[in-house]
Structures are given as structure tokens and as C-alpha cells.
């Protein structure tokens, strides 16, 4: 998937739940003609539903370019590949089996085209994890589906915005199961994947990773739980022995409020809300969900379907736009990292970023 200098990237975009805000933020993002300067977007979904959305929001000057394969994509238009039979009825703000089926078909086709190198990058619009469930999709989210597709056992979900990058050891599992799932080996694997991603995807030399504790006050030396002493600290020590700059465990409550996170290139939380709640409080309209540890590049906005505001023109496209930017940056960074690794005479800057 190597690219010539200044050649545009083809970005596959799965439509997500058509009863949510996904199509709105996609259109709003590509109403800015500057987006076409660096990428060729290809949306997978229902053309009929997309046009209904466009008319509902009065985007009369906006149009899609319908194609049947990525090779036919227009470089200056929002391309659209039809999946399914195009019979979806859009019902804004409502969960439906039909919307879930379309969301899966779009994701499946976009993933297949990415795997076949017809596209370079995948950006996913928000799905409803409940109405997506079927014999073909029995996963708690995009991350697990893509990891299974790529046969990767240890991806890590990262939430990113500027210099803040937050990952989690346990993903979409009930809170009551977190302590039982946490192991020294699992934390070490996530630290290793996180370290590799910061190095190759973000071009950070010797990245520093802060590790949060599981319990209040990071266990307070065993007074409020032993997971830090028995599991987390040994994992950090092993990571350090492997050359990973991991530090902690830090008490999670004061870590973000004190701006301590700014001293690190990444933060590893033990469970979903521990890391994502403070991240979204800091970066909700611009945060990006990135699945690290996969051979492909996939990002998404850090918000959900937005049923409460669907069809009203109120959704902010900021997070989706940044998801496109980050996917482009990571794909470019990986290419540069490969070149640097192959030629030791090429300089490797500590930070190489493409700001938009």
C-alpha cells in the first residue's frame, strides 16, 4: 500500500447507524473542499437513506458520486458505494434491526476493500452495538470485530487528541469482571502494543507511558485492594526491563485533574470508564478513537450514534473530521517509520506530525 509523494489516500468510510448522526457528520466534514486536498473519501451505505438525510438537512448544494468500486472514485467528490438492497427506511433517533443490518454490511464491505488494498484507511461512523448483533457480528464493538478479522489477539483502543493519548487494558466488559480479567501478562501485552504504536504510528522516540492503578488511591499500599501490588507493579517492572518507559501506578482520580498527564506520551487505564470519562471531559468534540495493534489503520469519532439529535442538524463534525486527519497522519507516519527503519541514515524526529 505504498504511496508516491503527494498521492492521495483512499479512505473507506462505513456509514454506521443511519438513524443516528453518522451521515450528518460525514457530509458536514466533506462540505469543506480542503478535505479533498489529501484524501479520496468513499462511503459505504444506503444511497437512498443518504439522500433522504441530505434533503432533510437541506444540504441542497451537496451531492454524492455513486460508484461500484473504489477504483472508480472521483478525487474531488464524496464517493458512495451502495451496500444491501437500498430499502432502509430512515427513522431518526430510533434503533432498528434494519439499520443494524445495514451498518454491518457497510462495515463488512469497507473492511474487505481495505484488506484487499482497494482503500488505504478505514474510518467508521458510530454504530448501535445492540442492533448490530447477529450471527455475523457477535462482538461488543468495532475494535473486537476488526481484531478478529485481522487475527490479532491484543489490539488496544486508544482515544487521542493532540498530545493526549489514552488506552485501556480491558475493553467492553462489565465492570464487575475487570478485576478477574486483569493479569500481569495482559497489562504487559497492552503496554507493549501501546509502546509500539506510539513509536511507529505517532513517531515518538522512547515514549513515556503512565499506568493508572485499579483501586482508589492506587490501592494505598494494599489498604484498598491488592491488584496494584500483585499485578500492576510487577507488569510495570517487566515492561521497564523490556525497554518500555512505563511509570506508575498513579491514582486515577487526581491524575487528570492535576494535569499530570501532560508529562506523558500515553496513559494506560485499567478499564473503560476510568480512562474514557476524563478523556471525553477534556476532548469530547475533537477526540478520536483509534484501534492500535492492527496491521490496518482504523479510526472513528469518540461519540456514539447521537439518537437524541439525529436529523436536526445539531451534530458537531469536529470529532469525525479529526478521525479522518488522524487516520491520514498515522498511515503517513507508518510509511515514514518503515523508511527510517530501513535506512539508518534517515533522521528519526521525536515528533513528526501533520497538523490540519
C-alpha positions as CSV (number, residue, x, y, z in Angstrom):
1,X,0.0,0.0,0.0
2,X,3.0,2.3,-0.5
3,X,2.2,5.7,-1.9
4,X,4.1,8.1,-4.1
5,X,4.9,11.5,-2.6
6,X,1.8,13.7,-2.5
7,X,-0.5,10.9,-3.7
8,X,-3.9,11.0,-2.1
9,X,-5.1,8.3,0.2
10,X,-8.4,6.4,-0.3
11,X,-10.4,6.5,2.9
12,X,-13.2,3.9,3.3
13,X,-16.0,5.2,5.5
14,X,-18.6,2.8,6.9
15,X,-21.9,4.7,7.3
16,X,-22.7,3.4,10.9
17,X,-26.3,3.6,12.1
18,X,-28.2,5.5,9.5
19,X,-30.8,6.6,12.2
20,X,-28.0,8.4,14.1
21,X,-25.8,11.3,13.3
22,X,-23.1,9.4,11.3
23,X,-24.3,10.5,7.9
24,X,-24.6,14.1,9.1
25,X,-21.1,14.4,10.4
26,X,-19.7,12.7,7.2
27,X,-21.4,15.2,5.0
28,X,-20.5,18.2,7.2
29,X,-16.9,17.1,7.1
30,X,-16.7,16.9,3.3
31,X,-18.5,20.1,2.7
32,X,-15.1,21.7,3.2
33,X,-13.4,21.3,-0.1
34,X,-10.0,21.4,1.6
35,X,-10.6,17.8,2.8
36,X,-10.2,16.6,-0.8
37,X,-6.6,18.0,-0.9
38,X,-5.2,14.9,0.8
39,X,-7.8,12.2,0.6
40,X,-10.4,10.5,-1.6
41,X,-13.4,9.5,0.6
42,X,-15.6,6.5,-0.2
43,X,-18.7,6.0,1.9
44,X,-20.3,2.5,2.2
45,X,-24.0,2.5,2.9
46,X,-27.5,3.1,1.6
47,X,-27.7,5.7,-1.2
48,X,-31.4,6.2,-0.7
49,X,-31.0,6.8,3.0
50,X,-28.1,9.2,2.5
51,X,-30.1,11.3,0.0
52,X,-33.0,11.3,2.5
53,X,-30.7,12.6,5.1
54,X,-29.2,15.2,2.7
55,X,-32.7,16.5,1.9
56,X,-33.9,16.5,5.5
57,X,-30.9,18.7,6.5
58,X,-31.4,21.0,3.4
59,X,-27.9,20.3,2.1
60,X,-29.1,21.1,-1.4
61,X,-25.8,22.0,-2.8
62,X,-24.2,18.8,-1.7
63,X,-24.1,15.6,-3.8
64,X,-22.7,12.1,-3.7
65,X,-20.8,10.4,-6.5
66,X,-22.1,6.9,-6.7
67,X,-19.6,4.2,-7.8
68,X,-19.5,0.4,-7.7
69,X,-15.8,0.0,-6.8
70,X,-13.1,2.1,-5.2
71,X,-11.1,2.2,-8.4
72,X,-13.7,4.5,-9.9
73,X,-13.6,7.0,-7.1
74,X,-13.6,10.7,-8.0
75,X,-10.8,12.7,-6.5
76,X,-12.9,15.7,-5.6
77,X,-16.2,14.3,-4.6
78,X,-17.7,12.3,-1.7
79,X,-17.9,8.9,-3.4
80,X,-20.6,6.4,-2.4
81,X,-20.7,2.6,-2.7
82,X,-24.2,1.0,-2.3
83,X,-24.4,-2.0,0.0
84,X,-27.6,-4.0,0.6
85,X,-30.8,-3.6,-1.4
86,X,-31.3,0.1,-0.5
87,X,-34.7,-0.5,1.1
88,X,-33.9,1.1,4.5
89,X,-36.4,3.4,6.0
90,X,-34.7,6.2,8.0
91,X,-36.3,6.8,11.3
92,X,-34.2,9.4,13.1
93,X,-33.3,8.6,16.7
94,X,-34.7,5.1,16.6
95,X,-32.9,1.8,16.9
96,X,-34.0,-0.7,14.3
97,X,-32.9,-4.1,13.1
98,X,-32.7,-2.9,9.5
99,X,-30.3,-0.1,10.5
100,X,-28.1,-2.5,12.3
101,X,-28.0,-4.9,9.3
102,X,-27.0,-2.0,7.0
103,X,-24.4,-0.8,9.5
104,X,-22.8,-4.3,9.5
105,X,-23.0,-4.7,5.7
106,X,-21.2,-1.4,5.3
107,X,-18.6,-2.3,7.8
108,X,-18.0,-5.7,6.3
109,X,-17.7,-4.3,2.7
110,X,-15.4,-1.5,3.8
111,X,-13.2,-3.9,5.8
112,X,-13.0,-6.3,2.8
113,X,-12.0,-3.5,0.4
114,X,-9.3,-2.3,2.9
115,X,-8.0,-5.9,3.3
116,X,-7.8,-6.1,-0.5
117,X,-5.8,-2.8,-0.7
118,X,-8.6,-1.1,-2.7
119,X,-8.6,1.5,0.0
120,X,-5.8,2.6,2.4
121,X,-7.6,3.6,5.6
122,X,-10.9,2.8,7.4
123,X,-12.9,5.5,9.3
124,X,-16.0,4.1,11.0
125,X,-19.1,6.2,11.8
126,X,-20.9,5.3,15.1
127,X,-22.9,2.1,15.4
128,X,-25.5,0.8,17.8
129,X,-23.8,-2.2,19.3
130,X,-27.2,-3.7,20.3
131,X,-29.0,-3.7,16.9
132,X,-25.7,-4.8,15.1
133,X,-25.7,-8.2,16.9
134,X,-26.2,-11.1,14.6
135,X,-24.7,-14.4,13.6
136,X,-22.1,-12.5,11.6
137,X,-21.5,-9.7,14.2
138,X,-21.3,-11.0,17.8
139,X,-18.8,-8.5,19.1
140,X,-19.1,-5.7,21.7
141,X,-17.8,-3.2,19.2
142,X,-15.7,-2.3,16.2
143,X,-12.4,-2.9,18.0
144,X,-13.2,-6.6,18.7
145,X,-14.6,-7.2,15.2
146,X,-11.5,-5.8,13.4
147,X,-9.2,-7.6,15.8
148,X,-10.9,-10.9,14.9
149,X,-10.9,-10.1,11.2
150,X,-7.1,-9.4,11.4
151,X,-6.5,-12.4,13.7
152,X,-4.9,-10.1,16.3
153,X,-5.4,-11.1,19.9
154,X,-4.2,-7.9,21.6
155,X,-5.3,-4.7,20.0
156,X,-5.6,-1.6,22.2
157,X,-8.3,1.0,22.0
158,X,-6.7,4.5,22.1
159,X,-8.5,7.8,22.5
160,X,-6.4,10.6,21.0
161,X,-6.5,14.3,20.9
162,X,-3.3,16.4,20.3
163,X,-0.8,15.2,22.9
164,X,-3.3,13.2,25.0
165,X,-3.4,9.5,24.1
166,X,-5.4,7.2,26.5
167,X,-5.5,3.4,26.2
168,X,-7.3,0.7,28.3
169,X,-6.3,-2.7,29.4
170,X,-9.8,-4.2,29.5
171,X,-12.3,-3.0,26.9
172,X,-16.0,-3.5,26.5
173,X,-16.6,-5.8,29.5
174,X,-18.8,-5.4,32.7
175,X,-17.1,-3.5,35.5
176,X,-17.6,-6.4,37.9
177,X,-15.4,-8.6,35.6
178,X,-12.4,-6.2,35.4
179,X,-10.5,-7.4,38.5
180,X,-10.8,-11.1,37.4
181,X,-9.7,-10.3,33.8
182,X,-6.6,-8.2,34.8
183,X,-3.4,-10.1,34.8
184,X,0.3,-9.2,34.8
185,X,0.6,-10.8,31.3
186,X,-2.4,-8.8,29.9
187,X,-1.1,-5.5,31.2
188,X,2.4,-6.2,29.8
189,X,0.9,-7.1,26.4
190,X,-1.1,-3.9,26.3
191,X,1.9,-1.8,27.3
192,X,4.0,-3.5,24.5
193,X,1.3,-2.7,21.9
194,X,0.9,0.8,23.2
195,X,4.7,1.4,23.1
196,X,4.9,0.1,19.6
197,X,2.0,2.3,18.4
198,X,3.4,5.4,20.0
199,X,6.7,4.7,18.2
200,X,5.5,3.7,14.7
201,X,2.1,5.5,14.5
202,X,3.0,8.7,16.3
203,X,6.8,8.7,15.7
204,X,7.6,9.3,19.3
205,X,11.1,8.2,20.2
206,X,11.3,6.5,23.7
207,X,7.6,7.3,24.6
208,X,6.7,7.6,28.3
209,X,3.6,5.8,29.4
210,X,1.8,6.4,32.7
211,X,-0.1,3.5,34.1
212,X,-3.1,4.1,36.3
213,X,-4.0,2.0,39.4
214,X,-7.2,0.0,39.6
215,X,-8.3,0.9,43.1
216,X,-8.9,4.3,44.8
217,X,-5.6,5.9,45.7
218,X,-3.9,3.1,43.6
219,X,-4.7,0.7,46.4
220,X,-3.0,2.8,49.2
221,X,-0.3,0.2,49.7
222,X,-2.8,-2.7,49.9
223,X,-5.2,-0.9,52.2
224,X,-7.9,-0.6,49.4
225,X,-7.0,-3.6,47.3
226,X,-4.0,-5.7,46.3
227,X,-4.2,-5.6,42.5
228,X,-1.5,-2.8,42.3
229,X,0.9,-4.8,44.4
230,X,0.2,-8.2,43.0
231,X,-0.4,-7.5,39.3
232,X,0.1,-3.9,38.1
233,X,3.5,-3.1,39.7
234,X,5.1,-6.4,38.5
235,X,3.8,-5.7,35.0
236,X,5.3,-2.2,35.0
237,X,8.7,-3.6,36.2
238,X,8.7,-6.2,33.5
239,X,7.9,-3.6,30.9
240,X,10.8,-1.5,32.1
241,X,13.1,-4.5,31.8
242,X,12.0,-4.8,28.2
243,X,12.9,-1.2,27.5
244,X,9.4,0.3,27.8
245,X,9.3,3.6,29.7
246,X,6.3,2.8,31.9
247,X,5.6,4.5,35.1
248,X,3.1,4.2,38.0
249,X,0.7,3.1,39.1
250,X,-0.9,6.5,39.6
251,X,-4.1,7.2,41.5
252,X,-6.6,7.8,38.7
253,X,-8.7,10.5,40.4
254,X,-6.1,13.2,40.7
255,X,-4.1,12.2,37.6
256,X,-6.0,14.2,35.0
257,X,-7.2,17.0,37.2
258,X,-3.7,17.9,38.2
259,X,-2.6,17.9,34.5
260,X,0.0,15.3,35.4
261,X,-1.0,13.6,32.2
262,X,0.8,16.3,30.2
263,X,4.2,14.8,31.3
264,X,3.5,11.6,29.4
265,X,3.1,10.5,25.8
266,X,0.4,7.9,26.7
267,X,-1.8,6.9,29.6
268,X,-2.9,3.3,30.2
269,X,-6.1,2.8,32.3
270,X,-7.3,-0.4,33.7
271,X,-10.9,-0.2,32.5
272,X,-13.1,1.6,30.1
273,X,-14.7,4.5,32.0
274,X,-11.6,5.0,34.2
275,X,-9.7,6.3,31.1
276,X,-12.5,7.4,28.8
277,X,-14.6,9.5,31.1
278,X,-11.8,12.0,31.9
279,X,-10.7,11.9,28.2
280,X,-14.1,12.8,26.9
281,X,-14.5,15.6,29.6
282,X,-11.3,17.1,28.2
283,X,-11.7,16.4,24.4
284,X,-15.3,15.4,23.5
285,X,-15.7,17.4,20.3
286,X,-12.3,16.6,18.9
287,X,-11.4,13.2,20.4
288,X,-10.7,10.2,18.1
289,X,-11.0,6.5,18.8
290,X,-8.0,4.6,17.2
291,X,-7.6,0.8,17.2
292,X,-3.8,0.3,17.7
293,X,-2.1,-3.0,17.3
294,X,-3.7,-3.9,14.0
295,X,-2.0,-4.2,10.5
296,X,-4.6,-1.7,9.2
297,X,-5.4,1.9,10.2
298,X,-8.8,2.4,11.6
299,X,-10.2,5.5,13.4
300,X,-13.7,6.7,14.4
301,X,-15.2,9.7,16.3
302,X,-15.3,9.3,20.0
303,X,-19.0,9.8,20.3
304,X,-22.0,7.5,19.7
305,X,-25.0,7.4,17.4
306,X,-26.4,10.7,18.9
307,X,-30.0,9.5,18.6
308,X,-31.2,12.5,20.6
309,X,-30.1,15.0,18.0
310,X,-30.2,12.9,14.8
311,X,-31.8,14.6,11.8
312,X,-31.8,18.0,13.5
313,X,-28.5,19.4,12.0
314,X,-27.1,19.9,15.5
315,X,-24.2,17.3,15.4
316,X,-20.7,18.6,15.5
317,X,-18.4,17.1,12.8
318,X,-15.3,18.0,14.8
319,X,-14.6,14.5,16.1
320,X,-15.2,12.8,12.8
321,X,-13.0,15.3,10.9
322,X,-10.2,14.7,13.4
323,X,-10.7,11.0,12.9
324,X,-10.0,11.5,9.2
325,X,-7.0,13.6,10.0
326,X,-5.5,11.1,12.5
327,X,-6.0,8.2,10.1
328,X,-4.2,10.1,7.4
329,X,-1.4,11.0,9.8
330,X,-0.9,7.5,11.2
331,X,-0.8,6.0,7.7
332,X,1.8,8.5,6.7
333,X,3.7,8.0,9.9
334,X,3.9,4.3,9.4
335,X,5.2,4.7,6.0
336,X,7.9,7.1,7.2
337,X,8.7,4.8,10.1
338,X,9.3,1.9,7.7
339,X,11.6,4.1,5.6
340,X,13.5,5.3,8.6
341,X,13.9,1.7,9.9
342,X,15.1,0.5,6.5
343,X,17.7,3.4,6.2
344,X,19.5,4.2,9.4
345,X,20.9,7.3,7.8
346,X,17.5,8.9,7.7
347,X,16.8,11.0,10.8
348,X,14.0,10.0,13.1
349,X,12.4,13.1,14.7
350,X,10.9,12.7,18.1
351,X,7.6,14.1,16.9
352,X,6.5,14.1,13.3
353,X,3.0,15.5,13.0
354,X,0.7,16.5,10.2
355,X,-1.5,19.2,11.7
356,X,-4.6,20.3,9.9
